[in-house]
Amino acid sequence: MKLHGYHKSSATLRVVIVLELKKLDYEVIAINLKKDEQGNMLVPILEDKDKIITQSLSIIEYLEKNYKSGKLRVIFYLLGLDITFLILSEINEY
């Protein structure tokens, strides 16, 4: 699993926190947005097997659905993230 991100990006940090909490193995690919190495690249970007996911909330949702290791609602609340998608997905599972 590879996470492309910028070290000063709060969105990248959110994903790193979730990856650490889930104890997943990942490699960080540093993108220097100030030097604009990759054109107008938006970060973070997660590569997992053959999937590429962009935007922190989409990445977090993907990780939560595909790597079960406890629910992250309390953490989302502490990070100030909208957890509506998790609540709705859990309701739909019943």
Secondary structure, DSSP 8 states (H G I E B T S, - for coil): -EEEE-TT-HHHHHHHHHHHHTT---EEEE--TTTTTTSS--S-EEEETTEEEESHHHHHHHHHHHS-SS--HHHHHHHT---HHHHHHHHHH-
